[in-house]
Amino acid sequence: MNNKGAIIRNLTILLTAIVLSGVIASCNRQPTGIFASLETEIDVEEDRGIPNDATVTAIVRPDGGNYLFAAAGGIHYREVGAATEWTRIASPDGSDVKTTSAMRVFGDTIYAIFGREVYSIDLDDDGEPEGTSSDDWQPVGGLADDQKAHRLFTAIDANGDDALYLSVSVEDTSRYGLYQLNDNDDEFKPVVSPPEGDDAWDHVYDVVRYQDPDDPNEDGLWIIAGDSIFFVDDNDDVDEIKPKAQRPDEWPSTPKFRQAYLYDDDGDDVLYLAGNGRIVRYDGSDWQRSDDHEVRNETVEFRSLTVMSIEDANGSSYETLLAGSRSRAGLFEAVDLELVNLRRPLRPQAEQGVGTGNYEATALSITGVKTFLVDDDHDEERVVFAGSVGAGLWRGSYDSELESFIWMRE
C-alpha cells in the first residue's frame, strides 16, 4: 500500500509540474506573463501587429491627429482606438534598403529615411496615408551624390515656426552637416554644410532650439553631437558659421550625449540631456547631473527622454522623468523630475510611477528603449509608448483603479 501511495503521489506531482510548465510557457508568449497576470488580475492583451522582435526608432501622433505612426523596421500606422491594429506601409521601390532608420510626421506628410535617401507620403484630410504601396513614396531631393541622410528632427526655426531638419554625412567620412526642409516641402537646403577640419562634427544625434549660452536674450540651434554640443547662431551666414563648443567644467571627457528634451517649467524652458551613465539638466544658468548608473557592471548609456504627468489612486499628481537606455537596463525614472532620485522602477522602491504594476515581468524591463511618446488623450486616457531595442512597441498606463501601472505590447 505504501509503494502504491508513493507512486500516486509522484505521478500527481509530475502531472502538476507538466501542466504548470505549459501554463507558464503559454503566458510567456504573451506581453505580460503569468506572474503579472496573477498579481495585477488583468487580462492578457493580444499583440496589435508590431513585430515582437522589432526595434522601434520612432513613434509619433500628429497634433490633433487620429492616427499613430511607428518606425519599426518599416513604417506602420493605426487609428487611435481601443482595438485597432497596425497596418504596414510597403517600403519604397526606389531604395535598396527596405527598413527605415528614421521617421517624422511633419505637416500633412510622413518623412522616412530608407537607405541613404528621404522619402515622403502625404496624408489625407483624416490624417491617414493616401497610399500604402511601394510606389506611393516620393523621393525628397536636396542632397549631393556623395551625401547620405541619417536622422530626422523637428525643432523651432529662426522665424519661430516648426521645422523639419535632417542630419547629413559626406560619404566615407565622419563629417556631418544639418539641412532643413524648404518652404515648398520638396527638398532639403543646408543650414550648416558639413564643416571640415577642427570644426567638423563627427555626428548629429539631436537638434533643439534653446538660448544662446553667451546671451540669454538670444537663441539658436543646439547641435547634440555626442561628446560635444555646438551652438549655431541664426544670424551667421551658412558659409561662415564657426559653431561654438559648449563644455561645462563638470562634464566628463566623453559624455556621449544622444538626446535633448525641452521641458516647460512654468514658462521657463529647461533642457535635459541623455548621456553616458547620467542625465544632465540645464536651466539656462546652472548645470545639474544625476549620479552615474551601472547595471551588471556596465555603464548605462541613456538614449531617450520624456516627461509624463501622473495621477494615482492616492490623489497624488506629479510629473515623472522617464529615461531609456541603449543597454539591457530597461527604463529609469525620476519622480518629481528630481535627478538625485533617478533609478530603475523596480520594487520594492517603486511605490509610485511606471513600476507599480507588471513592468518587471515584461521584456521591456530587460531591453533598451530608443524612443517615447506621451499621449495625453489616447482613447480618453493618458498613456506612454516606449519603443524598444529588439522587443517591439509597448504601451503603458494606469489601470482603472489608478493603483497599478500596466504595460502592454502593441
C-alpha positions as MATLAB code, in Angstrom:
seq = 'MNNKGAIIRNLTILLTAIVLSGVIASCNRQPTGIFASLETEIDVEEDRGIPNDATVTAIVRPDGGNYLFAAAGGIHYREVGAATEWTRIASPDGSDVKTTSAMRVFGDTIYAIFGREVYSIDLDDDGEPEGTSSDDWQPVGGLADDQKAHRLFTAIDANGDDALYLSVSVEDTSRYGLYQLNDNDDEFKPVVSPPEGDDAWDHVYDVVRYQDPDDPNEDGLWIIAGDSIFFVDDNDDVDEIKPKAQRPDEWPSTPKFRQAYLYDDDGDDVLYLAGNGRIVRYDGSDWQRSDDHEVRNETVEFRSLTVMSIEDANGSSYETLLAGSRSRAGLFEAVDLELVNLRRPLRPQAEQGVGTGNYEATALSITGVKTFLVDDDHDEERVVFAGSVGAGLWRGSYDSELESFIWMRE';
ca = [
       0.000    0.000    0.000;
       2.828    2.428    0.859;
       4.527    1.802   -2.505;
       1.235    2.363   -4.322;
       0.650    5.643   -2.427;
       4.163    6.860   -3.244;
       3.635    6.085   -6.919;
       0.346    8.020   -6.954;
       1.925   10.993   -5.205;
       4.847   11.020   -7.653;
       2.512   10.836  -10.642;
       0.421   13.670   -9.235;
       3.480   15.876   -8.733;
       4.746   15.074  -12.253;
       1.398   15.860  -13.897;
       1.067   19.090  -11.934;
       4.549   20.176  -12.986;
       3.777   19.437  -16.634;
       0.510   21.408  -16.549;
       2.090   24.345  -14.714;
       5.063   24.479  -17.086;
       2.649   24.576  -20.016;
       0.704   27.444  -18.475;
       3.894   29.417  -17.800;
       5.203   28.820  -21.313;
       1.881   29.954  -22.756;
       1.866   33.117  -20.685;
       5.467   33.891  -21.503;
       4.496   34.160  -25.156;
       2.106   36.945  -24.174;
       3.077   40.529  -23.385;
       2.907   40.244  -19.601;
       3.385   36.680  -18.362;
       1.728   34.633  -15.627;
       3.162   36.438  -12.609;
       1.997   39.848  -13.738;
      -1.424   38.490  -14.665;
      -1.923   36.848  -11.282;
      -0.575   39.797   -9.337;
      -2.479   42.575  -11.085;
      -5.526   40.485  -12.044;
      -5.624   41.801  -15.606;
      -6.485   40.139  -18.879;
      -3.505   39.468  -21.117;
      -3.857   41.509  -24.305;
      -3.009   40.181  -27.745;
      -0.422   41.966  -29.881;
      -1.716   44.548  -32.356;
       0.687   43.908  -35.213;
       4.090   45.439  -34.449;
       6.620   42.547  -34.625;
       7.596   41.401  -31.137;
      11.294   41.433  -32.053;
      11.235   44.838  -33.781;
      13.498   47.739  -32.873;
      11.300   50.836  -32.793;
      13.138   54.042  -33.701;
      10.180   56.463  -33.699;
       6.564   56.685  -32.522;
       4.539   59.843  -33.238;
       0.987   61.160  -33.179;
       0.486   64.429  -35.077;
      -1.252   67.162  -33.062;
      -4.984   66.545  -33.166;
      -4.473   63.558  -35.467;
      -6.486   60.354  -35.469;
      -3.533   58.078  -36.279;
      -0.330   56.857  -34.665;
       2.797   56.212  -36.743;
       5.706   53.954  -35.794;
       9.052   53.174  -37.411;
       9.613   49.504  -36.603;
      11.648   48.055  -39.441;
       9.141   49.580  -41.851;
       6.529   52.297  -41.339;
       3.357   51.220  -39.509;
       0.219   53.170  -38.618;
      -3.038   52.605  -36.763;
      -6.088   54.598  -35.790;
      -6.245   55.794  -32.201;
      -8.702   53.439  -30.504;
      -9.063   50.606  -28.062;
      -8.989   47.705  -30.527;
      -7.288   48.942  -33.682;
      -4.368   47.069  -35.270;
      -1.268   48.310  -37.072;
      -1.012   48.440  -40.867;
       2.400   48.383  -42.552;
       3.188   50.671  -45.484;
       5.257   48.936  -48.138;
       8.829   50.244  -48.428;
       9.698   52.407  -51.479;
      10.707   50.778  -54.745;
      13.494   53.277  -55.275;
      15.533   52.196  -52.239;
      17.717   49.121  -51.993;
      17.164   49.185  -48.203;
      13.658   48.132  -47.145;
      13.869   49.066  -43.462;
      13.743   52.617  -42.176;
      16.242   54.219  -39.820;
      14.212   57.366  -39.023;
      10.699   58.783  -39.393;
       8.809   62.016  -38.651;
       5.356   63.317  -39.481;
       5.641   66.980  -40.471;
       2.642   68.965  -41.650;
       0.460   66.594  -43.643;
       3.276   64.304  -44.731;
       5.246   61.301  -43.463;
       9.008   61.571  -43.997;
      11.199   58.487  -43.614;
      14.794   57.543  -44.371;
      15.375   54.374  -46.384;
      18.998   53.655  -47.202;
      20.709   56.981  -47.978;
      17.628   58.979  -49.042;
      14.495   60.601  -47.604;
      11.071   59.596  -48.940;
       7.604   61.013  -48.263;
       3.915   60.054  -48.380;
       1.121   62.608  -47.977;
      -1.733   62.221  -45.504;
      -5.412   62.762  -46.347;
      -7.792   65.098  -44.518;
      -8.366   62.486  -41.797;
      -4.635   62.033  -41.230;
      -4.433   58.602  -42.909;
      -1.744   57.873  -45.528;
      -3.011   58.475  -49.060;
      -1.334   55.255  -50.151;
       0.324   52.173  -48.699;
       2.060   50.653  -51.707;
       5.761   50.879  -52.535;
       5.235   53.304  -55.430;
       3.317   55.820  -53.267;
       6.597   57.026  -51.737;
       8.178   60.103  -53.328;
      11.916   60.892  -53.006;
      12.798   64.196  -51.353;
      15.773   65.903  -53.001;
      18.447   68.357  -51.972;
      21.419   66.116  -51.173;
      24.570   65.780  -53.260;
      25.566   62.447  -54.757;
      28.236   61.916  -52.105;
      25.894   62.716  -49.176;
      23.773   60.358  -47.055;
      20.693   61.073  -44.933;
      20.976   59.921  -41.303;
      18.386   61.326  -38.873;
      15.249   63.481  -38.918;
      14.405   66.074  -36.255;
      11.662   68.597  -35.601;
      12.584   71.894  -33.932;
      11.637   75.573  -33.997;
      13.344   77.596  -36.725;
      14.618   81.195  -36.677;
      11.113   82.513  -37.505;
       9.509   80.710  -34.574;
       7.846   78.104  -36.805;
       8.036   74.328  -36.645;
      10.692   72.985  -38.992;
      11.957   69.612  -40.172;
      15.720   69.097  -40.004;
      17.939   66.363  -41.420;
      21.459   65.298  -40.452;
      23.632   64.565  -43.469;
      27.053   62.955  -43.771;
      29.633   63.009  -46.544;
      30.270   59.521  -47.876;
      33.342   57.713  -46.496;
      33.980   60.471  -43.926;
      32.857   61.319  -40.403;
      31.798   64.837  -41.468;
      28.187   65.703  -40.681;
      26.032   68.720  -41.508;
      22.484   69.938  -40.888;
      19.798   70.553  -43.533;
      16.246   71.946  -43.323;
      13.170   71.178  -45.433;
      12.441   74.128  -47.732;
       9.187   76.121  -47.884;
       7.888   74.034  -50.785;
       8.419   70.813  -48.779;
      10.123   69.173  -51.763;
      13.836   69.300  -50.912;
      16.297   69.956  -48.094;
      18.547   73.008  -48.020;
      21.763   73.392  -45.980;
      21.681   75.123  -42.611;
      25.250   74.092  -41.904;
      27.107   72.290  -44.698;
      29.381   69.559  -43.321;
      32.252   71.542  -41.731;
      35.840   70.492  -42.268;
      38.983   70.375  -40.130;
      38.716   71.358  -36.460;
      35.108   72.486  -36.947;
      33.913   69.092  -38.255;
      31.034   67.368  -36.468;
      31.548   63.620  -36.044;
      27.787   63.054  -35.722;
      24.437   64.819  -35.205;
      22.212   62.994  -32.715;
      19.635   65.663  -31.938;
      18.708   69.283  -32.615;
      16.878   71.674  -30.299;
      16.281   75.424  -30.198;
      17.495   76.941  -26.953;
      19.035   80.131  -25.623;
      22.497   81.335  -26.569;
      24.895   80.248  -23.789;
      26.606   83.651  -24.103;
      23.445   85.770  -24.356;
      20.214   84.593  -22.650;
      18.226   87.136  -24.691;
      19.089   85.344  -27.936;
      18.540   81.780  -29.062;
      19.698   79.400  -31.749;
      20.129   75.723  -32.564;
      21.935   73.410  -30.186;
      23.508   70.554  -32.132;
      23.886   67.454  -29.946;
      26.974   65.738  -31.343;
      27.882   63.097  -28.791;
      30.901   64.288  -26.853;
      30.344   67.912  -27.867;
      27.456   70.334  -28.186;
      27.583   73.096  -30.787;
      25.591   76.304  -30.886;
      24.559   77.764  -34.254;
      23.543   81.428  -34.304;
      20.703   82.187  -36.714;
      22.438   85.410  -37.707;
      25.515   83.643  -39.034;
      25.956   83.135  -42.745;
      25.856   79.455  -43.700;
      29.296   79.635  -45.310;
      30.849   81.441  -42.341;
      29.462   79.529  -39.368;
      32.004   78.614  -36.729;
      29.950   76.745  -34.110;
      30.941   77.262  -30.510;
      31.558   74.113  -28.477;
      29.892   74.153  -25.052;
      31.536   72.008  -22.403;
      30.942   72.848  -18.731;
      33.845   72.017  -16.418;
      31.869   69.318  -14.600;
      31.298   67.266  -17.751;
      33.363   64.107  -18.212;
      35.651   63.887  -21.221;
      33.242   61.634  -23.153;
      29.616   62.362  -22.100;
      28.192   60.707  -25.262;
      25.042   62.842  -25.314;
      22.367   61.385  -27.582;
      19.040   63.144  -26.992;
      17.813   66.530  -25.798;
      14.423   67.089  -24.179;
      12.921   70.553  -23.586;
      10.654   70.762  -20.541;
       8.312   73.691  -19.898;
       8.784   74.610  -16.229;
       6.036   77.210  -15.665;
       7.009   79.094  -18.802;
      10.766   78.580  -18.485;
      12.455   76.068  -20.776;
      14.652   73.512  -19.030;
      16.950   71.321  -21.105;
      17.571   67.658  -20.241;
      20.317   65.672  -21.977;
      20.633   61.874  -22.090;
      24.252   60.763  -21.884;
      26.677   58.049  -20.928;
      25.778   56.895  -17.422;
      23.929   60.059  -16.463;
      21.189   62.581  -17.221;
      22.141   66.278  -17.296;
      19.823   69.237  -16.626;
      20.401   72.856  -17.693;
      18.049   75.732  -16.788;
      19.889   78.436  -18.709;
      22.337   79.249  -15.927;
      23.117   76.179  -13.814;
      24.003   72.598  -14.711;
      22.873   69.602  -12.650;
      23.543   65.913  -13.228;
      22.325   62.607  -11.927;
      24.585   60.066  -10.285;
      26.448   57.688  -12.597;
      24.495   54.484  -13.207;
      25.643   50.950  -13.911;
      23.710   47.723  -14.431;
      25.513   44.378  -14.276;
      28.820   46.276  -14.004;
      28.193   48.084  -17.292;
      27.673   51.825  -17.660;
      24.096   52.651  -18.663;
      24.083   54.555  -21.957;
      20.935   56.706  -21.848;
      19.354   57.254  -25.252;
      15.826   58.675  -24.826;
      13.888   61.018  -22.534;
      10.318   62.146  -21.888;
       8.217   63.650  -19.095;
       4.805   62.266  -18.136;
       2.170   63.670  -15.780;
       0.723   61.061  -13.415;
      -2.321   60.978  -11.147;
      -2.724   57.951   -8.876;
      -5.338   56.471   -6.531;
      -3.933   58.373   -3.563;
      -4.817   61.654   -5.208;
      -1.172   62.404   -5.899;
      -0.417   64.420   -9.000;
       3.187   64.728  -10.111;
       5.475   64.589  -13.110;
       7.973   61.847  -13.735;
      11.032   61.827  -15.990;
      11.462   58.624  -17.988;
      14.821   57.708  -19.479;
      15.538   54.824  -21.842;
      18.874   53.102  -22.175;
      20.790   51.523  -25.038;
      21.771   48.542  -22.910;
      19.523   45.847  -21.406;
      18.660   48.036  -18.438;
      15.094   48.948  -19.428;
      13.681   52.183  -18.047;
      14.907   54.650  -15.456;
      12.549   57.036  -13.675;
      12.937   60.254  -11.682;
       9.690   61.019   -9.832;
       9.066   64.779   -9.495;
      11.916   65.245  -12.019;
      14.494   65.002   -9.225;
      17.688   63.691  -10.837;
      19.008   62.564   -7.447;
      16.124   60.064   -7.401;
      16.799   58.647  -10.869;
      16.590   54.848  -10.649;
      15.197   51.751  -12.310;
      11.461   51.453  -11.470;
      11.835   48.139   -9.655;
      10.085   47.104   -6.470;
      10.065   47.482   -3.543;
      11.179   51.080   -4.048;
       8.686   51.668   -6.907;
       5.899   52.984   -4.696;
       4.935   55.482   -7.412;
       5.157   55.680  -11.159;
       5.611   53.247  -14.014;
       6.972   50.318  -11.957;
       3.937   49.782   -9.729;
       2.324   47.117  -11.920;
       3.628   44.420  -14.239;
       6.764   46.199  -15.512;
       9.261   43.736  -14.016;
       7.507   40.797  -15.699;
       7.753   42.297  -19.204;
      10.533   42.152  -21.774;
      10.613   45.951  -21.563;
      12.446   45.741  -18.225;
      15.440   43.923  -19.722;
      15.908   45.682  -23.053;
      16.966   49.073  -24.370;
      14.483   51.875  -25.094;
      15.134   54.155  -28.075;
      12.086   56.418  -28.109;
       8.984   57.575  -26.219;
       5.623   59.151  -26.965;
       3.349   60.520  -24.236;
      -0.238   60.725  -25.493;
      -2.417   62.648  -23.033;
      -5.665   61.761  -24.807;
      -5.373   58.252  -26.174;
      -8.879   56.819  -26.215;
      -9.726   59.038  -23.207;
      -6.703   58.064  -21.122;
      -3.105   59.204  -20.699;
      -0.614   56.645  -21.996;
       3.089   56.439  -22.739;
       4.519   54.449  -25.636;
       8.040   53.020  -25.370;
       9.890   51.854  -28.480;
      12.336   49.118  -27.516;
      15.523   47.644  -28.932;
      14.519   44.254  -30.320;
      11.382   43.760  -28.176;
       8.712   45.672  -30.075;
       6.499   48.590  -29.063;
       4.942   48.910  -25.591;
       2.056   50.958  -24.217;
       1.767   51.859  -20.528;
      -0.995   53.436  -18.437;
      -2.633   53.184  -15.035;
      -5.382   50.622  -14.531;
      -8.978   51.709  -13.921;
      -8.376   51.899  -10.154;
      -5.267   54.113  -10.635;
      -3.305   51.696   -8.458;
      -1.045   49.793  -10.882;
       0.765   50.986  -13.980;
       0.190   48.317  -16.644;
       2.378   47.714  -19.700;
       1.043   46.005  -22.854;
       2.828   45.054  -26.052;
       1.483   46.673  -29.210;
];
